Structure formats: C-alpha cells, structure tokens
C-alpha cells in the first residue's frame, strides 16, 4: 500500500516567494507577470489560476506532472535567484498560495495564487527605480518591462510603478527595492491618498520625459538651422 500524507488545513493561505518579469499588454491597458522558467510562455495576472504548460487536461498541481505555480518558502532563497545574469531585471513577488498545493522541502507547487507585493530592484545603472520600461523583449501580446530610474527611462515606452500597480489591479503593491516606498492602485485602502514618495517618483519620471522631449526638439532645431545655412 502507498502511504498517504495527511491533508493540511491551514487557517490562512501560506505565503511564498518567487521571481518574475513584469509585463504590459500590447494596448497598454493590462499589467501582469511572466515566469522565468518553464511557465514563462504563459503570462499571468495578480489573481490567477495555473494551467498545465504541456496542454494536458488535468488540474494543476498534478502529482505526476510538474505543472502549476511554483514558489519557495524563504524570501532570501528567491532573492538569490536575482543574482544570475538572466534574472537581473526580474522582480521579487510575495504571493498567497491558494487552492490545492503540494508542499516540498523548499516550497510549494500549487493551483491558484494572489500576488500581494512586487519588489522592483534598481535600474541597470544602479539608481533606484521609479518606473518599469520596455525591456526589449516580450511574449505574444505582452511587452516585458524592467526597472528603470528617471534618467534611463527617457525615450523608452514605460509606466510608473504606481501606474503598473493600478493596471494590474487586485490591490497589488509595488515596492521600489531598498527604499521602502509602496505603490498601489488608487482605489485601494493602501493608496487612498498619494504619499510624498509616490508624488516625487511621478514627478521625476515626468521630468525625465520632458528633458528627453526638449533634447529632441533642440536636435530638430539644429538640423533645421543647418539645412538653412547650406541653402
């Protein structure tokens, strides 16, 4: 006979940690995430159900398959994954493990999740991020984003951290790593009124865009003057 483990009956959903890339829909109206491993081809929302990446009809997490959402128990273990070159632009997610799950030594494989917090690391230049900007790659219908500071975001398609939280919905908090600044949808209790850090970040992003626009106008003016002189 095969031994059966006792079923767990937690009073609250377990908490787990994982990393993912933020993504924005092609029309710019919906935000979500895409995984860094096998499930990376299937972007997901803040509150979502897992599907089998192999197209099988069973419900994740099936014991004889490796489908389903994955996360680890320890935040530090998830943060360590961000050190690898291919994951430097990913964000750290804190999730609630919902529905059926299988517990392993290091984490869970499970059927449903809610992303509670997304922590954005610094910009590639090392400065604190104020936005998510086009990362230069994506999935069909989804543009991958990467943390960006006010200076590096200029000229690139981008959304502020606060706007990403609003588009993602479901009460998602977006945190600028190392600064302790939270961004959440304006309709949630966490962000009923914008705080000073949020307004500063938005202003910095707007100023960066204005600086870029002014530089482009100045360049066009120089071209116009130059062509006039040769005429």
ABEGO torsion letter per residue (X at the ends): XBBBBBBBBBABBBBBBBBBBBBBBAAGABBBBBBABAAAABBBBABBBBBBAAGBABBOBBAABABEBBBBABAAAAAAAAABAAAAABBBBBBBBBEBBBBBAABBBBABBBBABBBBBBBAAGBBBABBBBAGBBBBGBBBBBBBBAAAABGBBBBBAAAAAAAAEGGBBBBBBGAGBBBBBAABAAAABBBAAAAAAAAAAAAAAAAAAAAAAAAAAAAAAAAAAAX
